[in-house]
Amino acid sequence: MPHSPALATAPLLSAYRGERPGRLPVWFMRQAGRSLPEYRELRVGTRMLDACLDPALAAEITLQPVRRHGVDAAILFSDIVVPLKLVGVDVEIVPGKGPVLAQPVRTAADVAALIAHAPGGATPEAFDAVAQAVRILVSELGTTPLIGFAGAPFTLAAYLVEGGPSKDQLAARTLMHADPQAWQRLMDWTAQLSSAFLLAQIGAGARAVQLFDSWAGSLSLADYERAALPASTAALAAARERVPTVHFGTGTGHLLAAMASAADVVGVDHRTPLAEAAASVPGVPLQGNIDPALLAAPWEVLEGHVRAVVESGRAAPAHVVNLGHGVPPTTDPDVLTRIVELVHTL
């Protein structure tokens, strides 16, 4: 897919390659969505997954924060469970609750039935609606790169086993230990699915991808390295040959060195100072880690925090400013615009 020659030197992509561009790049996880009045207006009467799978609508939602905030990247408006939906898993996003599956995957027989019913290594055609949205975006974004994303295999598997959101992923961790063989089959399947979903986005024009492991923080380092990291490595392997890759999780300060082995860039949540993260993953570019809670603080407090994050990030070879998690829905959009303007002066 043809790109603007200037895109190769976009600040975001330079930073992802480990370089220090002339302008510090910044974007926000969940920058598209509930914090924007234009998003809320556009979404009236449309269910979340329907919006994700309407190419024109998903592209417009993705573009909204780029126009409004002047961020250095767009990230595809989608959801972690979209690839599950597209290969035939019965999942819906329930307002106020999150993704809910009609049939949790709790036993070896359940895993076998899932694999028989839904192809993990799905064909590109399965993701055509998402690829169409990416192609629309690439034609509109010009010199702003588009980031594709997928849920990490562990997080996808945890949704499947839990049947919906969970605070501690207890059922998933139980299956991991009680039936390691069934767990391994499930992780192989989710790794194939995540990889195929990322490749579909890259094939349509995404210039970087991020793997979200929202729930990996519930694992010990030993369990993560044994039962989750190999699948994440596999999910990112083919993508990593083509574009920069980012690996992000929440509550994963104890896992950063392991996560860094699977990707080019590590995302850091708000719990771990960037200088500390840089010491644990020497030579690896970092992304993060403004505390989302401070977005509602007085500007002078938030400004001081942003400056401190940027200063701490100087310990890494390169730094992409972001939040330590997603934009809260109650955030004043003007605050995000002010952060972008500030970061671009630092």
Secondary structure, DSSP 8 states (H G I E B T S, - for coil): ----GGGGG-HHHHHHTT---SS--B--TT-SSTT-HHHHHHTTT--HHHHHT-HHHHHHHHHHHHHHH--S-EE----TTHHHHHTT--EEEETTTEEEESS---SHHHHHHHHHHS-SS--GGGGHHHHHHHHHHHHHHTTS-EEEEEE-HHHHHHHHHHSS--SS-HHHHHHHHH-HHHHHHHHHHHHHHHHHHHHHHHHHT-SEEEEEETTGGGS-HHHHHHHTHHHHHHHHHHHHTTS-EEEEESS-GGGHHHHHTTSSEEE--TTS-HHHHHHHSTT--EEEEE-GGGGGS-HHHHHHHHHHHHHHHTTSS-EEEEESS---TT--HHHHHHHHHHHTT-
